[in-house]
Amino acid sequence: MLITGGAGGIGRAIARAALDNGASVSLWDRSAVALAKAAQALAGDDRVALREVDVTDAHAVERALKADVEWRGRIDAFVNNAGILGEVAPIWDSNPNTFRRVIEVNLVGAYLCLRAALAQMRGQAGTPLRGHVVNVASIQGKEGMPRAGAYSASKAALIALTKTAGKECAREGIIVNCIAPAAAETAMATELTPERRAEIIGRIPMGRFVAVEEIAAMTLFLCSDECSFSTGAVFDLSGGRATY
C-alpha cells in the first residue's frame, strides 16, 4: 500500500492498520523529519519504505512510484491522502496565492499521483482486480464551509475526479473511491482556534471529531478485494453531518 501524506496522523493510522493486516506500506511525504518520526512510531518495521516526495512535482511522483514498484513488484493499493488546510478567511479577504497553493497540493497533486498510479495498475496482472485507489476528500467538499473556500473547492474537485476515474477504470479491474471525513484529530486540527473548533463540532451530530483509526478502518475496506463493485463512490465518515 502506498500512502501520500503518509507521515501525518491519518496516513500513519492507515499505515499502522495496513501493517497489522500483513501489508507492506510506502509512506510519501515532503518532510524528511516527519517521515523519520513516522518510521519511529511504526517501530522500524522492515515492511515500511519512506519516500520524500513533493506531490505537486510530476517527475518526483513518477520517480517515487517507480521505486515502489521496484521494491515490491506492483502497487495493490494507493491512498491519495496528502493535503493542506490553507487559511481561514472569507473569500473576499483570502489571499490568491494561498488559494492557488491549496488547489495545487490538494487537487493537482492528487491528480498527478492518481495519474501515475492508474498508469501502473493498468499494466499489472490481476483477476478480476488489478488495484484499488482511495482519494481522501472531505465532508467540506460536499457541503462547503464558511471561511474555507480553497479547501472546500479542492475537495469538491477531488470528489469529481474520483467519480471520473471510477468510470474510466470500471472495466480495467481498478476500483477508485474516495472518503469524505469530517474533521479529524490530527496535526491539522491543532491549527484551528478554539472558536473554529467549536464551530466545526457544532456541525457534527455526534459532537466529536472522527478518530484517525476510524478513517483507517474504512480505508482498509476500500482497499480490499471485498470492495469489488463499489467504484467512483463517496464514503462518508461525518458523524451524521452529511445530508446526501
N, C-alpha and C positions, 0 to 999 in steps of 0.2 A: 504494500500500500504506500502510495506517495501522497504526502500532505504538505500543501503550501501553507505558509504561516505556521509552520509546524512547531516553532519554539514557544508560541503563545499558549494561553490557557486552554482554548478549545482544541488546538492542534495537538497539544501534549496529551490531553484527555483521550482524544481519538487514538493517538499512538499507543497509549497505555492499554486501552481496550483491545486494540488490534494485536498487540504483543501477547496479551493474556489469552487470546484466541488462536495463537500459533502463527500469526503472520510476521513477516519482516516489514519494516517501515523505513521510508526515507523522508527525513524532515527537511523541507526547504524553508529558508528564512533569510532575510537580508542582513541580519545581525549575527556576526560570529560569536559575540559574547552571549547572546540569548540562546544560540544553538548549544554552546558549551554547557550552559545551565540546564537546558533540556536534557542533554545527554546524561548529566549527573543525576537529574531527577528520575531518569529511566534506568538508573543503576548500571550504566555502562554495558547494556545488553548488546551482544555482537550481532544481533539482527537489526540494529539501528544504523542507518547511514545518515550523515549530516552534509547538507549542501548549502553553501552560502550563495543565494540566488536573488537577484532583483527581478521580480516577475514582470516588470514593465520593459525589460530588455529581451527581445525575441531571441537573440543569439545565446544569451545566458540561459534562457529556458530550454532551448534545444540542446545545449551542451550538457546541462544537468540531467535532462531526460535520457540522453544517450548514455551517460554514466550510470544511471539507474538500470537501464536495460542491460548494460554490460555486467552490472553487479548481480542481477537476479534473472536475467534472460527475458523478462517480459514485465508488463505493468498490468496487474489484475484490477487494481482499484486506484483511482485518482480523486483526491479530495481537494477541491479548489477553495481554500479557506483564507488566504491572505487578504487583508483588508485594513483600512484605516478609517477613523471616525470623522475627522475633519472638524471644522469649527461649529460652535453652537451659536447661531445668529439667524435672524430673519433674512430672507433673500435680498432685500434692499440694503442691508448692512453687511452682506457677505463679501468676501474677498474673491475676485475672479480667479486668481492664481491658486488659491486653496481649493476652490471648486474643481478646477481642472486637475489638480493633483489627486483628489479623491476619485474622480472619474478614471484617471489614468491607472491608479492602483486597483481599485475595486472592480472596474469593468474591463478596461483594456488589458490589464494584467491577467485577469481571469480568462479573457478571450485568448490571449497568447498561450496560456497553459492548456486550455481546452483544445485549441487547435493542434498543439503538439501531441497531447495525449490521444486524441482521436486518430490522428495520423498513425501513431504507433499501434494502437489497438486494432485498427482495421487490417493491419498486416499480420496480426497474431492468429495462431490457431485457436480454435475453441468451438465446442459443440455442446449446447447451442449458443453459449455466451462467450464472448471474447474479453469483455471487461465491463467495469462499472465506473461511472463518474458521479460524484456528488458535489454540486456547487453550493457553497454556503451563502445564502441570501439573507433576508431579514424580514420580519413582520413589517418593518417600515417600508419595504419595497412594495407591499400590498396596500398599506393604508396611508403612506406618507407620515410625516411627523413635523410639527412646527419647529422651526429653527434647526432643521437637519436636512435641508434641501439637497445638498450634494450626496450625502449618504443614502437618503431615501431614493433619489433618482438612480444612483449607481446600482442599488439592489433591485429596483424595479426592472432595470435593463437586464440585469443578470437573470432574473426570472424569465424574461422573454427569450434571452439567449438559450437558456435551458430548454424551453419548450421547442425552440427551433432545432437544437441539436438532437433532442429526443426524436423528433420527426425524421430528421435526416438519417439517423442511425437505427431507426426502428427495424430495418431488415439487415442490419450489419452485425447483429449479435452484440451490440453495445447498449447498455442501459444508462441513460442520462437523466438524473433527477436533481432537485435542489431542496434544501431545507430552509425554512423561514422561522428562525428562533426569535423569541422576544429577547430583551436584554439579558445577558449572561454575566455571571460573576467572574469577570476576567480583569486583566490589567486595564483594558479599555474602559471598564466601568469606574476605575479609580479616577478617570479624567472628568467624571461628572461632578457637578456641585451637589450638595445635599438637596437643594431645591429641585434640580433637574432629575435627580434620582427619585425623589418623592413623586414628581410629575409622571415619570415613566411607570413606577409601581402602581400608581393610581389608575393606569390604563389596563392593568393585568388583573382579571377577576380572581386569580389565585393569590394575588397580593405578594408575590415574590419574583425574583429573577430566576431564570432557568439555570440549573446546575450544569456544569460542563460535562459531567458524567451522563446526564440525560441526553445531551446532544450527541455524545459519543455512541450511546446505545442505538439511537435512531440511525446514525450514520453507518454503523456496522451492519445493520439490517439491510440498508440500501446498497451496501457493497457486497452483499452475499448473494449466492445463487438462488436463495429463497425469493429475492426480488427479481422476478423474471418476466413480468408482464406490465408492471407499472413503469412507464418511462415518459419523459417530458412533463413530469408531475411536480407539484409543490407539496411538501410535507411540513405542516406547521408544528412548532413547539412554542406555543404562545400563551400557555396558561389560561386559555379561554378568550384571549384578546381578539383572535382572528374572527371576522364576521363572514368570510367567504373563502 
